[in-house]
Amino acid sequence: MSGIFGVVTKQGDCAETLLYGTDYHSHLGTEYGGVAVLGAQFTRQIHNISQSQFKSKFFEDIFRMKGNKGIGVISAFEEQPIYLMSKFGPFCIVTNGLIENADELSQDLLARGLSFSEVSAGALNPTEIVAKLITLGEDLLDGLNKASEMIKGSCSILLLNKDGIYAARDKFGYTPLVIGKRKDAWAVTTETTAFSNCDFEIEKFLGPGEIVLINEQGLVSKQKGDGACQICTFLWIYTGFPASEYENVNAEVVREKCGRLLASRDKDIDVDIVSGVPDSGLAHAIGYAMESKKPFRRPLVKYTPGYGRSYTPPSQGMRDLIAKMKLVAIRDIINGNKIVVCEDSIVRGTQLKNFTIKKLWDNGAKEVHVRPACPPLMFPCRFNLSTRSIQELVARKAIKSLEGHDLEDVSAYTDPKSKKYKKMIEWIARDLEVTTLRYQTVDDMVKAIGLPKERLCLYCWTGECPACGTPCHKKEAKTVQKKKHS
């Protein structure tokens, strides 16, 4: 996924706040960073950050960009922001989400006589597609609504022009947008982590489909949200930063509760230490240790400088390299111990098996018990750049092995009380080469978050698509961006 940030200062340049506010989204994207500032005119800068930090690329650039309004993005794969001279005047936009029907939309726009100039990974840039959709409207507000209506998937938008920054949360609320206020500025962010050290207080969590404008005068409501929130559950489990809040619920607290709930079901094992796969598994492990009364220790530590998340890079080779190099084993803690390993999730299982569990066995672990904080992933995400294809998911590999072929309906394997579910877990445990494996349940995951189940998107685990209002597992989403991640 991507992370977006925008700021308007009442007077003076916004450069420093924009730099640090955008940088606080570095855990979300891996390929590109970009900023745009509006003063006397637009200035825009985009850099590849796949092998460097956002700050090091932009620190000198951004302070040459003069203006009191700016937007920034840490992007998963496409170059942003997009600049467009339109019938509404010039504007820049950044987006966060996944446009499932990008090919269909681009062909429609071409048929209308529009042209494209931006290419990402050999395909049209989805943010440029959104910009062109907006120009179909009678005005900017109408254009934002037209884009929302035409897009399948999700797309939250920040649009910068002479009026200020238009912030539009996607119509089902899969991705968050939050407004912040300090005495001399207003801001909008994906991650509330960006607010604390920049001295902003949370003013408002935008609702699904809500559109606001922030400028020198403050916050102006342009369109109310419809309240039908379906926010991504994975934000709390893994993708979100620990200090961030979504719908007023903190990610770190949820992860501790997940760990406690995992431990509450583990009355039949006796272990020596509790650990978490750094960094995202640590809070789950802390919760597990608090509930189980077993000591939390760090048999694996992350060498932080230079190594980001091994989950987000687009190529398998790069994901494996990062997974191997970033974790360092401590033999004196591992040797001879029975260890619980808390993990946020198991997607493919290859990194966990080859670069985490193997290091524990190689350094003398007596037992290894793996506890993922969410249920088995069954479907690739339709609404953001998360899981990529059904074939990659270890749970689907288990089902195919057990059944001899792929299944269209996997409902028998999503019920943790069924015999088929138990056989699937046994298959994955053997494949990972662990002593035991026990996943979180959907109900416990929802309980840890504390929001009503109907306000959460659980598609990755259940195949139920809230956008359709019915189970969607038979459609098995084939995202238009999948080719970019092959």
PyMOL commands that set and color helices and strands:
alter all, ss='L'
color gray80, all
select helices_A, chain A and resi 15-23+54-62+102-111+126-134+140-150+193-196+234-239+251-264+282-292+316-326+331-334+350-362+390-392+394-403+411-414+419-432+442-449+453-455+459-462+482-485
alter helices_A, ss='H'
color red, helices_A
select strands_A, chain A and resi 3-9+32-38+42-48+69-75+82-86+89-99+119-120+123-124+153-161+164-168+178-182+185-189+201-205+211-215+218-223+231-232+245-246+249-250+273-276+300-302+327-329+338-343+367-372+436-437+456-457+464-465+470-471
alter strands_A, ss='S'
color yellow, strands_A
deselect
rebuild
show_as cartoon
